[in-house]
Amino acid sequence: MNPEVLTSDLEVFPNPSPARDYIIEIRCPEFTSVCPKTGHPDFGTITFQYTPAETCVELKSLKLYLQGYRNKGIFYEAVVNKILDDFVKACSPKKARVTGDFSARGGITSHITVDYVG
């Protein structure tokens, strides 16, 4: 099974303080996807840091969006970049950073960071 992960699954709500720059950090420690080469599960923590503009991302929709990757075959680098692209498309932040910290496999860990500045 390889479900489509849709940007439209991410819901937003109005920023309660749009005149002030502040940082929201969201940690998602139970991220799972599938290695497209081996078919084995990949586990990691996805962290979002963003300065909202007019809207903020709604957390339940973010959780469900990330769960959509559970059975998707995708490399670490691709998934972190796709998550950032979808996040930016959904809530148009002033700036954003998405980091993927992936668990060790064969004694090697990966830490992928991607940035957006609007």
C-alpha positions as CSV (number, residue, x, y, z in Angstrom):
1,M,0.0,0.0,0.0
2,N,1.4,3.4,-0.9
3,P,-1.1,6.1,0.1
4,E,-1.0,9.5,-1.4
5,V,0.0,12.2,1.1
6,L,-1.9,15.4,0.3
7,T,-1.0,18.9,1.2
8,S,-4.7,19.7,1.5
9,D,-4.8,17.4,4.5
10,L,-3.0,20.1,6.5
11,E,-5.5,22.4,8.2
12,V,-4.7,25.9,9.5
13,F,-6.2,28.5,11.8
14,P,-5.7,32.3,12.1
15,N,-2.6,33.4,13.9
16,P,-3.7,35.0,17.1
17,S,-0.8,37.5,17.1
18,P,0.1,38.2,13.4
19,A,1.8,41.5,14.2
20,R,4.4,39.8,16.4
21,D,7.1,37.5,15.2
22,Y,7.4,34.4,17.4
23,I,8.6,30.8,16.9
24,I,6.5,27.7,17.1
25,E,8.3,24.4,17.6
26,I,6.5,21.1,17.1
27,R,8.2,17.8,17.7
28,C,6.8,14.6,16.2
29,P,8.8,11.7,17.7
30,E,6.9,8.8,16.2
31,F,7.5,9.4,12.4
32,T,7.6,6.3,10.3
33,S,8.2,5.8,6.6
34,V,9.6,3.0,4.5
35,C,13.1,2.7,2.9
36,P,12.4,2.4,-0.9
37,K,15.6,0.4,-1.4
38,T,15.2,-2.2,1.4
39,G,11.5,-2.1,2.2
40,H,12.4,-1.8,5.9
41,P,10.6,0.7,8.2
42,D,12.5,3.9,9.0
43,F,11.8,5.7,12.3
44,G,12.6,9.2,13.3
45,T,11.6,12.5,14.9
46,I,10.4,15.3,12.7
47,T,10.7,18.8,14.2
48,F,9.1,21.9,12.8
49,Q,10.3,25.4,13.8
50,Y,8.4,28.2,12.2
51,T,7.4,31.9,12.4
52,P,3.8,32.1,11.4
53,A,2.4,34.8,9.2
54,E,-1.4,34.9,8.9
55,T,-2.0,31.2,9.8
56,C,-0.8,28.4,12.1
57,V,-0.9,24.7,11.4
58,E,-3.5,22.7,13.3
59,L,-1.8,19.9,15.2
60,K,-4.3,17.0,14.6
61,S,-4.2,17.5,10.9
62,L,-0.4,17.6,11.0
63,K,-0.3,14.3,12.9
64,L,-2.6,12.7,10.4
65,Y,-0.6,14.1,7.5
66,L,2.6,12.6,8.9
67,Q,0.9,9.3,9.5
68,G,0.3,9.2,5.8
69,Y,4.0,8.4,5.3
70,R,3.8,5.2,7.3
71,N,3.7,2.9,4.3
72,K,5.3,5.2,1.8
73,G,8.6,4.3,0.3
74,I,10.7,7.5,0.4
75,F,14.3,8.4,1.2
76,Y,15.1,10.6,4.2
77,E,16.2,13.5,2.1
78,A,13.1,13.5,-0.1
79,V,10.6,13.1,2.8
80,V,12.0,16.1,4.8
81,N,12.0,18.3,1.7
82,K,8.5,17.2,0.8
83,I,7.2,17.8,4.3
84,L,8.6,21.3,4.2
85,D,7.2,22.1,0.8
86,D,3.7,20.9,1.9
87,F,3.9,22.7,5.2
88,V,4.9,26.0,3.4
89,K,2.1,25.5,0.9
90,A,-0.5,25.0,3.6
91,C,0.3,27.8,6.1
92,S,2.7,30.3,4.2
93,P,5.0,31.0,7.2
94,K,7.4,33.9,7.3
95,K,10.2,31.3,7.8
96,A,10.3,27.6,8.6
97,R,12.7,24.8,9.3
98,V,12.0,21.1,9.2
99,T,14.4,18.6,10.7
100,G,14.4,14.9,10.4
101,D,16.4,12.9,13.0
102,F,16.3,9.3,11.9
103,S,17.1,6.3,14.1
104,A,20.3,4.3,13.6
105,R,20.3,1.7,10.9
106,G,23.5,-0.3,10.5
107,G,25.2,2.0,13.0
108,I,24.5,5.1,11.0
109,T,22.1,7.9,11.8
110,S,20.9,10.7,9.6
111,H,20.0,14.3,10.5
112,I,18.4,16.2,7.6
113,T,17.5,20.0,8.0
114,V,15.7,22.1,5.3
115,D,14.9,25.8,5.6
116,Y,12.4,28.2,4.0
117,V,12.5,32.0,4.2
118,G,9.4,33.7,2.6
